[in-house]
Amino acid sequence: MWRVLEVTVPVFAVILVGYLYARFRPTDMAVANRLNVHLFVPALLFFVLSEKLPAASALAGPALGAAVVVLGSGLLAWPVVRLTGWSARTVVPPVMFNNSGNLGLPLAALAFGEAGLALAVVLFVVEMVLHFSVGVFLLQGRAELGPLLRNPILLATAAGLWAHFGDWQAPALVRPAIEMMADVSIPLMLVALGIRLTDVDLSQWRVGLTGSLLCPATGLLAAWAFITLAGLTGMQAGLLWLFGALPPAVLNYILAEHYQRGPAEVASIVVLGNAAALVTIPVVLYFVLPG
């Protein structure tokens, strides 16, 4: 239990700091979030992928598992949502696409160290690619290749993988600067998540509660199926269990607002899902953390 607290308390404490700060001093995070998406998170991805990534043979299982969890969650949630009468195109995406960035990366780093963070970055990249392809298709009914190719996170991913597999490293004089920028990304993501949680309407709490329960339930079920069939063990299995338990990503709300696909309902799912993570994440970590 102490190991669970060591992992979860720092993460949720930083989120709480952002939440409390915004409650007493309303804050516009638009510029900070743009800097994080365009500069700091790409620096983190490039640095980890080029410097910390394990051998290719260790990547296939987690990467495929992440895709199975994301897509499997959608397939499991779709008939349930249709039975409720709510729009599946509104409710299913936040169930599918979890908070693998804001929560997944810091939790993996604290739970499994640098090796865990490197694999968590792979899971995050898979989730982001699917979010900006399958997710956008679900929201607007058609796919757009242009935004995907211009996404700074995916461009940094491609550069990091090219550096890793091409056995290339950034020059020694530049590498500390990249690492310093990378170090900004995770704390800023957590603070931004806390601030974002003050800025939503819970009038749609019924759909929010349904989505917040479906997200970890379908994610864990899909993770269990893949871990069992693929025979994953140790850190890889633990990371996938954690990935499956993560709550909906804040990006779901931003995209729902952009495409006008039930932003109030999605906001409720995101807020209640992240609140429920205060219970679900510690429970999952209790069973998957190494002794």
HELIX and SHEET records of a PDB file:
HELIX    1   1 TRP A    2  PHE A   24  1                                  23    
HELIX    2   2 ALA A   30  LEU A   35  1                                   6    
HELIX    3   3 ASN A   36  PHE A   40  3                                   5    
HELIX    4   4 VAL A   41  GLU A   51  1                                  11    
HELIX    5   5 ALA A   56  ALA A   58  5                                   3    
HELIX    6   6 ALA A   60  THR A   84  1                                  25    
HELIX    7   7 ALA A   88  MET A   96  1                                   9    
HELIX    8   8 SER A  100  GLY A  104  3                                   5    
HELIX    9   9 LEU A  105  LEU A  130  1                                  26    
HELIX   10  10 HIS A  131  GLY A  135  3                                   5    
HELIX   11  11 VAL A  136  GLN A  140  1                                   5    
HELIX   12  12 LEU A  145  ARG A  150  1                                   6    
HELIX   13  13 PRO A  152  PHE A  165  1                                  14    
HELIX   14  14 ARG A  175  ARG A  196  1                                  22    
HELIX   15  15 TRP A  205  ALA A  230  1                                  26    
HELIX   16  16 GLY A  234  ALA A  245  1                                  12    
HELIX   17  17 LEU A  251  TYR A  259  1                                   9    
HELIX   18  18 PRO A  263  VAL A  288  1                                  26    
END                                                                             
